[in-house]
Amino acid sequence: MKCPKCGTDNDKVLDSRAVREGAAIRRRRECSGCGYRFTTHEEIDRDEVTVVKRDGTREPFSRAKVEKGVRVACQKRPVSEDQVQNLLDEVVMALDGEEVPAARIGELVMERLHKLDEVAYIRFASVYRRFADVKEFLQAITEMVKK
């Protein structure tokens, strides 16, 4: 690991801890060159999962893309960083198989957002389901209230 201060690639690990219920590891490191201490995070890489998009194209799964959509939906809502990371961890762990339809990923996110924050759920659903008009928006809200 390269030191962010001096660029030396020789360091030692001072401490390692499991975080986010074991889904990631936090490591505290010290540069052997300059003595600077820094933190790194490691998590499971799900590159082996291929996402099949609506138009039939395929691309490698990207947690960052899912995270971006969730963050936009949760913007200015009372949702903590830990809650977002736990939601993402749950979605990643629920992916099974080598190829997963994008629709399945969207449904997994919506299930968890519905439990977490209803406004964030509606925001995500409006983009994911491509609401064409206000009637579709109202229908989604009515279905959510019934649940």
C-alpha positions in Angstrom: 0.0 0.0 0.0 1.5 3.4 -1.0 1.7 6.1 1.7 -0.6 8.9 0.8 2.0 11.4 2.2 5.3 10.3 0.8 4.4 7.6 -1.8 6.6 4.9 -0.2 5.1 1.5 -0.7 6.4 0.0 2.5 4.1 0.1 5.6 3.1 -2.1 8.5 -0.4 -2.8 9.7 -0.9 -1.6 13.3 -4.5 -2.7 13.8 -7.2 -4.7 11.8 -10.9 -4.7 12.6 -14.0 -6.1 11.0 -16.6 -3.4 10.3 -20.1 -3.3 9.0 -21.0 -6.6 10.6 -18.0 -8.4 9.0 -18.6 -7.1 5.4 -15.4 -5.1 5.4 -12.1 -4.8 7.2 -10.6 -1.5 8.5 -6.8 -1.5 8.8 -4.7 1.2 10.5 -1.3 1.4 8.9 2.0 3.2 9.5 4.4 4.2 6.7 7.9 2.8 7.2 9.4 5.7 5.3 8.0 8.8 7.0 6.0 7.4 10.0 2.7 8.8 8.7 -0.4 6.8 9.9 -3.4 6.2 7.7 -6.5 4.0 7.4 -7.5 1.7 4.6 -10.7 -0.3 4.1 -11.2 -3.6 2.3 -14.4 -5.1 1.2 -15.7 -8.0 -0.9 -15.3 -7.4 -4.6 -18.2 -8.9 -6.6 -16.7 -8.4 -10.0 -17.6 -11.9 -10.9 -21.3 -10.9 -11.1 -22.5 -9.6 -14.5 -25.5 -7.3 -14.6 -27.9 -7.9 -17.5 -29.5 -4.5 -18.4 -33.0 -3.8 -19.7 -31.6 -3.5 -23.3 -29.8 -6.9 -23.1 -26.3 -5.5 -22.7 -24.1 -6.9 -20.0 -21.6 -5.1 -17.6 -19.7 -6.0 -14.5 -21.6 -5.3 -11.2 -20.6 -2.0 -9.7 -21.4 -1.3 -6.0 -20.5 2.3 -6.6 -23.3 2.7 -9.2 -25.8 1.2 -6.8 -24.4 3.4 -4.0 -24.8 6.5 -6.1 -28.5 5.8 -6.8 -29.1 5.1 -3.1 -27.3 8.3 -2.0 -29.3 10.4 -4.4 -32.6 8.9 -3.1 -31.5 9.5 0.5 -30.3 13.0 0.0 -31.4 15.4 2.8 -33.2 12.5 4.5 -32.5 11.2 8.1 -30.5 8.2 6.8 -27.1 7.7 8.4 -23.9 6.6 6.6 -24.1 3.2 8.5 -27.6 2.6 7.3 -26.6 3.3 3.6 -23.6 1.0 3.9 -25.7 -1.8 5.6 -28.3 -1.5 2.9 -25.6 -1.8 0.2 -24.0 -4.8 2.0 -27.4 -6.6 2.2 -27.9 -6.0 -1.6 -24.4 -7.3 -2.5 -24.8 -10.4 -0.3 -28.3 -11.1 -1.8 -26.8 -11.3 -5.4 -26.6 -14.9 -6.5 -25.4 -16.4 -9.7 -23.0 -15.2 -12.3 -25.6 -13.1 -14.2 -28.2 -10.9 -12.4 -30.9 -8.9 -14.1 -30.7 -5.2 -13.3 -34.3 -5.4 -12.4 -33.4 -7.8 -9.6 -30.9 -5.3 -8.2 -33.4 -2.5 -8.3 -36.0 -4.6 -6.5 -33.5 -5.5 -3.8 -32.7 -1.9 -3.2 -36.4 -0.9 -3.2 -37.3 -3.6 -0.7 -34.7 -2.2 1.7 -35.4 1.5 1.1 -39.1 0.9 1.8 -38.1 -0.3 5.3 -35.6 2.4 5.8 -37.2 5.6 4.5 -40.4 5.9 2.6 -39.5 9.2 0.9 -36.1 7.7 -0.3 -38.1 4.7 -1.5 -40.4 6.9 -3.7 -37.5 8.9 -5.0 -35.6 5.7 -6.0 -38.7 4.1 -7.4 -39.6 7.1 -9.5 -36.2 6.9 -11.4 -36.0 3.1 -11.4 -39.6 2.5 -12.7 -39.4 5.5 -15.0 -42.6 7.2 -14.0 -44.1 8.9 -17.0 -46.7 11.0 -15.3 -48.2 12.0 -11.9 -50.7 9.2 -12.0 -48.0 6.6 -11.9 -46.4 8.5 -9.0 -49.6 8.6 -7.1 -50.2 4.9 -7.7 -46.8 4.1 -6.2 -47.5 6.2 -3.2 -51.0 4.6 -2.7 -49.4 1.1 -2.9 -46.7 2.1 -0.4 -49.4 3.4 2.1 -51.3 0.1 1.8 -48.3 -1.9 2.8 
